[in-house]
Amino acid sequence: MEFFVFFFYSIPEMFLILAFIATLSGYDFSKNVIPMALISILISCCIEFFRFIDLHASIRLFLQLFMVVTLMRLAFGIVFARAIICAIISLLILQMTELVTINTSMILFHTNLQELQNNPLLWVPTIWFNLIVLAFLLFVIKKYDFSIFHQRIRSHNINVFSFSSYLIFTAFFTFGIIGSQLLTQEKTQSIYTIIAIFIFQALSILMVNELIKSRVRKTELSVYKESLKDINSLFTTVRSQRHDFSNHLQVLYIFAKQGENEKILLYIEQLIGQIKSVNQILISDNPGLSALLQTKVAQFEQEGISIELNIGSTLTDTNIPMIELNQIIGNLLDNAADAIKLAGYPSNQIFLQTIRKNNQVEIKVKNYRPIIPSHLQQKVFEYGFSTKPKHSELGLAIITNLVKKNKGNLLLVSNETVGTEFTIIFPVAGGSKIEQKTS
């Protein structure tokens, strides 16, 4: 009987738990079913082994949780923080389904828990019904693409655990405590105990809500400070150029008096190049974008990388906040620059283009080299994946979440002919505004 239950319940149950962890973490396990099945067998065997060791139940539970989280990290690249939270939630979901199915069976068959477990004809249908319930819940979660973690990641080092997700976690946690006591003690909880649990959870919800709001406000404030710093830097550059204009006129006047026509032409060509460079960055109706580009141009110039700009759209006719647009473009540029530096400068140019086509605007960021291998082109958008050693790539995850939030599309083309080109398409608000162009 135990051998039968192990193969036809314990292993499938572990597979469903791992699938829950992966799905709630935002990972698509459908392409890695076989590795997940092998890990399920391994963990199930280890759990059976732990039962023969004289250890406290809490220590066994900790070892099991640690093993599950570690294997999910090693096999699928799910970061520890997400894996731990989703593992706890998955185990609470399992406990809730067992609570429902076992209590239903005890009511239907007019028996208690001990008698139910000792009767194979009753116990096997009960545990299989529990598997069906778990599989149905997994199907619903996967169908609606539900993830415990909020889609809007607000910075490079914050994994935002949304307030609604915390409510779900709290509900499972609360009813899990009550349910486990009902099953183990086989009697109704004291009403005072239940009230105390709910009061404690209500207070913790209020506390966590304030913590989340405080963290979000702090993050937004830091982003606004960076934007203000970029704008101040841009204005300083423009003022400096205007201040030097009189000096340039004096130099040209002296060359003209001396009859140095060739020097005048050379000096004017250099001066036009500087003015053109600044005018490309100076976008009158989008100072936030101007500030970002001015900062990136100066930063990459020090690193030996140049940015070629083709600003055909100022991106002001979308409903996307300036902060989020800057996050998208800034992360795309940083990602291209990091790839160039990591590959040893196979090229030193990044191309940024913004254009409007009918009722859409497109943002294109391209570097000719390096090329992203075809088998990695889908993985680069996954949370935590990175081609850079000892680096947790969050830039593309941030871009993906912001694009989805603003109803856009993100496309990647990377081959020997085109190079590596990211294209983001956003709808235009209204679609009737005439686009301003800059040279």
C-alpha positions, 0 to 999 in steps of 0.5 A: 500500500505504501509503495503504491501511494508513493508512486501514484500519489507522493511523486505526482503531488510533489510534481504539482507542488513544484509546478505551483512554485514555478508558476507563482514565481512567473516561470513557465515550466511547460518547456521543462516537464521532464527535468521537473518530473525527475526533480519530483522523484528525487525530492519524494525519495529524500522525503521518504528517507527523512521519515526514517531518520529520528529528527524533529518534524520542524527540522524535517520540514526545514530540510525539505523546504531548503532542498526544494528551493535549492533545486528550483534555483539550480534547475530553473534559475528561480531566485531564492526570495521568490522560490521561498515565498512561493514554496510556502504558499504552495505548501499552504495551498496543498494543506488547504486542499487536503483539509477540504478533501479529507474532511469531505471524505470523513463526512461522506464515509462517516469515519474519522481520520485514523480509520480513513487512512487505514482503509485503502478503499477509502484513502486512495480515492480521497488522495486522488481527488486531492490531486485532481483539485490541485491540478485544477487549481494549477490549470486556473493559475496558469491559464490566467497567467497569475504570479504572486509577484506584482508585474511592475518592478520599480527598480533594479534591486526591488522585487515588489511583493504586491499588497493583493498577493500578501492578502492571498498569502495571509488568507492561506496562512490563517486558514492553514493554521486553523485547518491543521489544528482541526485535522490534528486535534480532530476538534473545533478550535476555540472561538477565542483562538480563531478571533485572536488569529484574525486580529493578528493577521489584520494588524499585520496586513495594515503594517505590511500595507504601510511598509509597501507604500513607504517603499514605493514612495521611497523608490519613486522619490529616488527616480525623480531625484535622478531625473532632476539631476539629469535635467540640471546637467542638461541645462548646465551643458546648454548654458555652457555652450551659450556662454562659450559662443562669444568666445567662438565669435572672437576666435573667428573674428581674429582668423578673419582679420588674419585672412586664415580662411582654411582655419575659419572653415575648419573651426566652423565645421568643428563648432557645427558638430558640437551644436548638432550633437547638443541639438540632437539631445535637446528635445523642447517638449520632452525635457526628461528624455533630453536629460536622459540622453545627455547623461547617457551620451556623456557616460558612454563617451567616457567608456569609449561607446558612441550613441547615434540618435535619430529622434523622429518622435519626442514620445509625448503623444503617448499616455506613458509617464515620463519616468517609465519611458526613461526607465525603458530607454535607459535600460535598453541603452545600458543593456546594449552598452554592457553587452558591448563591453562584456564582448570586448568592444566588437563594435562601439556604436549604439543606435537609438531611433524613435519614430511614429508610424500611423497611430503607433510610436516605435523605439529602436535600440540597436548595436551591431555586435555582439549577437545574442545566440538564438537559444538565449533570445527568449530566456533574456526576458526571464526574471533573473536570467543573465548572460553576464557572469555574477550578475542578476539581469533585471533590466530586461525584466523591468522593460518587459513589465513596463511594456506590458503595463502600457499595452506595448509590444517588445520585439527582439531581432539578433542575427549576423545581418541586422545585429541586435535590435530591440523594438518597442511599439506603443499606441498613440493617445488619440492619434491626431497630434502632429509629431514634432521632429528634431534634427 
